[in-house]
Amino acid sequence: MGRPYCRVVEITELTVRATELVQDPALAYDQKLRRLAVLATEALPYPAISEACAEALDKRVICDMFEGHAPFTARYILPDYELAMRQGLTYLEMPPPTDLDDALAFLQVMYTHVPSVTTYPVYLGDLDKVLAPFVTDDLDDDELDVKLRRFWIGIDRMLPDAFVHLDLGPHDSRVTRSIFRVERSLRQAVPNITLKVDPDITPDDLIDDAVRTVFETGKPHFVNHPMMVADHGERYAAVSCYNSLKIGGGSHTLVRLNLKEVALLHGGPVDEFLATVLPRYVELTAELAEARIRSLVERQRFFDTHWLATEGLIDIDRFSAMFGIFGLAECVNLLMAYEGRDRDGEARYGHDEHANALAVRVVERVAELVASRPMPYCEGGQGRCYLHSQSGIDLDDHVTAGTRIPVGDEPGLLEHIAACAPHHHLFASGVSDIFHVDETATRNPEAMVDIIRGGFASGMRDFTFNLDSNEFVRITGYLVRKSDLAAIADHEVVRHSSDHLAAGSENSYHLTERAVKRIGCHERDPR
């Protein structure tokens, strides 16, 4: 029988922290408001969990992503915007739009009422498909750009959070091309963008257009459409950062397991780690997820009460939960050392075939355990959690995000892809590998097109790259401007709430120090 988790903020601590928040000169009004709401949930009782689960949570071997003690909304929500456009919104008293201006206004209003863990929507729709019925032949490209540019400025100003995300592709479209033109002209951090890539559908010149947009704005990131469809069906989207879920559904919660800490607690041979230690902590993480799901669904009754559910724009049967892992690099390196196979640190993840093979064994074992653990209200994932390579948070210290190779220790590009690609098929809800390339890439965008296609042909699910000289920095999966990080360092107020998380991540991970790849020619012909 579980018990309420004991870490509840007492009234004195609550008062002190609330006072510090409202008096913080570096936070804007809306940032204070949202942080005060998060603080309030910490005064509520925690869902009942076992003593062992509570201990692992206290020691941060497992993590609840600080979603709050009594989550009252699902973490990630992907409304069916195409359905909303067809049927209108009863709750918001909005009839179906009839032209592009109506459609853009309709979406702007709807977005402000879509919840998530950040309080801002993490999914704005597959906009090329959502807007396609309203982009008529009598509207030329210049007019389309003007309308979308105005809409884009509104998104950034009204939803100042870089976890706000939209999808495009895999087909070419006028909307997609216009969005890339608008992105290059405005150079905003918000919204984030994913381009779905299908080798049989997506033309090279569209990927080239996207690559040139990355050179300017750090967006979009790219996903392997056939692999995603195999896991989720056609109606899926990548949202927030690297989180792939069903449209009309989403994820109740995200919990994660620190593989580095599990390895430190073990200190023994690999076989024993895989047979006994890892299963124990996977189960404790799953217990945490189940407690939080039941709290959301059964106690807060989110799906019985929220208008998105009552109007059929989300369906609990299209939801699952996300089981994240991080610290794989440190876990593998520790296990190699325990067995005396690390060659004084030379044989490490990303640089040694035996370490890389061990990494695959660890991830496959976690995937097997997660797939065998039933989870309530997760029909979107066939009654199981989705496995997720979790891309880190600002409070992580001396542990590598997800299944990444540590920042600054990344090998050459082809070796990097070869080390990471074997994991990707296991992470239905996303995997977070980032490649840092230098200025030479801008002189040869076709090489980046080949590399992206080659990465997908090698089994990668997601492909993301940064340009070393760009003003934009991709933190975990979201983007910030270097100038905003500098402003935070100078204790200035910044508009985007995600910038504060980015500053913490940069302090912990030194993400601007990723190893840079030089792109001087076509690396390899994948076709």
N, C-alpha and C positions, 0 to 999 in steps of 0.2 A: 504494500500500500504506500503510495507516495505521500509526501508532506509538502506544505507550502515552503518554497525556497525562502530562506531567512533574510536575505540581503534586501531589506526595505529601508528607504531613506527615512530617518526620524525627523520630527518636526523642526528640531534645532538645525540640523544639517540642511533641511529643505529651505529654511529661512535664510541661512547664510548663503547657500548657492544661488537662490533666487535673487538675493540682494546683489551678489556679484554680477549676475547676468544683466539685471536692469541698469546697473551702473557701468557696464563695460563700454568704454568709448569706441572700441574697435568694431562693435556690432551695430548693424542697422536695425531699425525698428522691427521689421518683419522677421529678421534673424533672431532677435530677442524673443519675440512672440512664439516662434516655433520651438525654440530651446526651452522656454518655460513650459510648453505643453509636454515635451519629452520628460522634463523633470517631474511633472505632476504624476506621470505614469509610474515613476520609480517609487512613489509613496503607496502604490497599490500592492496587494498581495500577489506573489508569484504563483503561477500554476504549480500544482502538486507534482513533485519529482522525488526520486529516491535519494537517500543519503549519499550514495556513491555518485549519482549524477550531480547533486549539489556540490560535492567536493571537487569533482572534475571541472565544474563551471567556475567555482571560486578560484581554482588554480589556473584557469584559462587554458586547460588542455582541450576543452570544448568551449564553444563560444556561441552566444545567441545574437551576435551582431548588434547588441544594445538596442533591440527593437522596442524595448519597454516591457514592463512586467505584465501588462494586460493589453496586448495588441488589439486594437479595435478596428483595424482595417487589414486586408491582405497586404503583404509586402509589395508584390508586383502585380499590377492589374492591367490587362490588355483588352480594353473594350472593343467590341465589333463596330468600328466607326462606319463601315459600309452599310451595315444594318441600320445604324442610327440615322444615317442620311436618308435611307429609304422610308423609315417609319416615323421619323421625328422624335421629339423628347417630351413626354407628358410632364415629367417633373419640372422641367425648365420652360414649359409652355412654348415650345419651339416646333413649328411645322417643318416638314421636309424642305430643304432648300431647292430652289428652282434654277439658279444660275451660279456662276463662280463667285461673285461677290457675296451672295447669300451663303454659299457653302463655306467660304473662309470665315465669315462672321459666326456662323453656326459652330464651327470647330473651335474658334477662340473662346466662345462662351462655354462650350462643353468642357474644354480642357481645364478650366478653372474649378470644375466640380469633380474631377477624377482624382481619387485619393491614391496614396502610396505611402511607403515607409518614410519618404522624404517630405510628404505633404504635397508634392508636385507630381503631375502625371509622369510616369516613366515611359509611356508609349503614346505617340501622337498619331499612330496609324501607318499603314503602308500607303503613303500619300500619293504615289503615282496612281494607284488603283482607286483610292478614295476620291480623288479629284478628277479622274479621267472622264466621268460622265458630264462634267461641267466645262471641259476645255473643248470648245467647238471650233470648227474650221474658220469662222469669221473673226476669231481672236488671234492676232498675230503674235509672234514670239516676243516682240518688244512690249506689247501690252501685258502679256502673261508675266514677263519678268517684273514689270512695275507692280502688278498686283501681288505677286509672291514676295517681292522685296518688302513691301509694306507689311504683309503678313509675317514675314521672318523677323522684322524688327519688333513687332508685337509679341512674338513668342519669347524672344530674348528678354524683353523688358517686363513682361507679365509673369514669366516662368523662369526666374533667374537661378537656374539650377542645372548643372551640366549632365545630370542623370536623365534629363528629358531627352527622349530618343524617338527617331522615326526610321522607317525602312523604305527601301526602293528596290526595284528589280524583281526577278532577273531579266525581264524584258526591257528593251529600250522604250523610251516614251518622251514626249515633249515636256511633261512635268519634270521628269528626272533631269533632263538637260537644263531646264530652266533653273531648277534648284541648285545645280552645280554652278551655274553662272552667278546666281544670287549669292551663294556661299563665297565665291571668290571675290565678289565685290564688297561684301559686308565684313567678312572675316570675324565672325562671332564665335564664341565658345558654345553657345546654345542656339539651336538644338544639336545633339549628337546624331550621327547618321550611320546606318548600315546599308551596304549594297549587297544584295543577294546575287551570287555568281553561279551560273549553270554553264558548263563547258559547251553544251549543245544549243544554248539559247542566247547567252549574253555576248554581244559582239565585242571584239577587241577594242574598237574605238570608243565604246562606252566605258570599258575598264580604264582605257587611256585617259579619258575625260575625268574619271574619278581620281586617278593617280595624280593628275595635274591639280586637282582640287585639294588633295592631301598636301601637296607642296605648299599651298597657300594657307590652308586652315587646319591641317591635321585630320581632316575628315574626307571621306568616310572610312569605316573599317569594313572588311569584306568577309562574307561567310560562304561556305560551301553548300549551295542550295540543295543539291541531291542528297547530301548527308543529312541535312536538316529535315527534308521531307521524309526521309526514311524513318526518322525518329518521331516526328510530330505530325506528319501529313502536310498538305499544302498550306493550311492555315496556321502558320507560325510566324513569329517575329523575334528579332534580337532587340532587347530593350535594356535600358539603364546602361550597364556596361557588360557585354559578353553574356547576357542572360537570355537564353533562347527558350521560349515558352509558347503555348498555344494561344492564338487569337480567340477572344471570347472567354479566355481563362486567365491563367497566371500562376503565381506561387503564393501559397499561404504564408510561408516563412522561409528564412534561410538560416540554417545552423551550419557550423563548420568544425572540423577536427584539425588540431595542430599536430601534424605528423612528426615534427621535430620534437615536441614535448613527449609524445608517445615513445619515440625512440630513446630519449633521455631517461624515461622511466624504466625502460626495458634493460638496456646495457648488455644484451646477450646476443646469441646467434640469430641469423636471419630466419631459419625455419621455425624456431620457437616464436619469434616476433609475429610471423604470418599466421601461425597456428593458434596462438592463445592470446597474446597481448593485443594485437590489432583488433580482433573480434570483440574483445571486452570494451574497447573505447568506441568502436563503431556503434555498438549497441547503446552505450550511454549517450552518444550523440543522437541516435535515433529516438531514444526515450525523450530527450529534450525536445526534439522536433514534434513528436506526437503530443506532448503536453501542451505545447504552444498552439498546435493546430486545433486541438479540442477546445482550448480556451477561446480561440477566435470564433470557431463555428458554433460551439454549444453554449458558451457563456455570454460572449459579446453578440452572438447571433448576427454576424455581419451579413450573411447571405439571405437572411430572412427580412432584413430591414433596409438595405441600401438600394437606392433607385436603379442603379445599374443592373442589379440582379432582378428586381421586380419587373423591370421593363425588358428583360431578356437580352441585354447587351453583354452580360457575363453569365456564365453557367458554372456552378460549383463542380460539375462533372468534367469540366475542362481545366480544372486546377490540379496542381500537385504541390510538392514542397521541394526545396533544394537542399541537398546534402553536400556541403562544400568541404574541400580539403585544401590545406596549404602547408608550406614547410616541407615539401617533398625533397627538395635539394638537400637540406640539412639532414633529414631522415636517412636518405640514401648514403650520404657521406659518413654519418655516424655508424650505420650498419656495416659499411665497408671497413671502417676502422676497427669495430668490435671483432671482426673476423680476421684482422691483420692483412687485408687486401688493398688497403688504400695507398700503399707506396708513399708514405709520408705526405699525403695530401695530393699526390699527382693523379691518382685514380679516383676521380670525382665526377659527379653528375655533370653531363654536358661535354666531358673531355675524355671519357674512357668507356669502351664498349661494354665492359662488365658492369660498371656503375649504371650505365643507361639501361642495360637489360634488367638490373635489379629494380630500377625505377618502374619499369613496366610491370614487373611482378607485384610490386607494392600496390600500384594503381589497379591492376586487374583483381587483386585480392579485395581491395576496398569495394570495387564495383560489384564483385560477386556477393559480398556481404550485404551491401545496400539493396541489391536486386532481390535478395532472399528475405528481406524484412518488410512485412506488410505495414501499410501506413493508412490511417483513416482519412477519408475525404480526399483521396488523391487519385481519383479515377482518371484524371488527365494523364497520369503516368502509370496507368494500369495497376493502380493500388500501391505504388512504390514511390519513393523519392526519386527525383532526378539527381544524378551525380553531377557535381559542378566543381571546376577548378577555380577556387575563389581567389579573387585578385587583390586581396589585402585591404586593410583599413588603416587609418592614420595612427592608431594606437599600437600597431604591431612593431616589435623591436627585435632586431637581429634574427629575423625569420623571413624567408623568401615567399612572396605571394604565390599561391596556387602551385602549379607544377613547373613554374618558370626556373630558368637558370639564374643564379644570383646576379644582381645588377653589377656591371663592370667585369664580370667573369664570363660573359657570353663568348662562345667560339665564333668562327667564321659563319657566314650566313648559311651555307649548305649544311655544315655540321650542326648548326643550331636547329635547322628544320628537321634534320635526320634524328636528332635527339628528342624533339618534342612531338613530332607527328604521330608516333606510335600510340600516344595516349589519347589523341583527340576523339577517336570514335567512341570512347567510353563516356564522354561528358556530354550527355544529351542537352543539358541546360547551359553549356558554354564552357570555353577554356580560354585562358588569357595569356597568350604569348605576344610580345611586342618586339619588333625589330627596329633598330635605330640605324638610319642610313645617312650618309653625308651628302654634301651639296652636289656631288657628281651625278646623283640620280636625276637631278632636274635636267641634265643634258641628254638623258637617255631614258625617258619614261617608258619606252617600249620594253626595256629590260625589266622594269618593275612589273609590267603586265605579264611577262613571261614567268617571273618569279612567283607572282600570285597564282597563276595557273599551275605552275610546277608544284607549289606548296599544296594546292588542293589535290593534284594528281598523286602526291606523296601521302595523302591521308589527313591533311590538316582540315579542321572544321572552321576555324577562324584565322584570318590573317590581318594583322595590323602593323603598320609601320609609321614611324615618325621621321621627319626630316630634322637632322641635328641643328640646322641653323634657323629653324622656324620659331616664330614667336609663341606658337602653341606647343604645349607639353601634354602628352597623354599620360595620365597618372596611373590609374588602374585600368579603366576603360573609358573614362571621361576625360575631357580636355579643360585645360586652364591656360591663361596667358601668362607668360613669364613676368610681364609688367604687374599683373595682379598679385603674384607671389611676392614681388619686391615691395608692393604697397603694404601687404600684410606684415612683412618683416619690419616695415617702418611704422607699424601700429596704426595704419590708416584704414578707414572703412572701405570695403569693397562690396559690390552689388550682388555678386553671385555667392550663394550660401556654400556651394561646393568648393569654392576657393579655400575656405578655412580647412576643410578636410585635406585638400591638396597640399597645403602648407605643412600639415602634420606628416603626410606621407613623404613629402620631399625631405623633411628632417630625418625621418626614419630610414627611408630607402635610398635617398640621393638619386632619384630617378633620372635627373638630368645627366647622370654620369654613366648611363648605359653604354656598353661597348658599341662603337660606331662601325657600320659596314660600308665599305666603299663599293659603289655600283658603277663600273666603267664599261661594261659590255653586257651582251646577253649571257646570263649566267649558265643557262641550259635550255635547250628547246624541249618543252614538255609535251608538245603536240605531235 
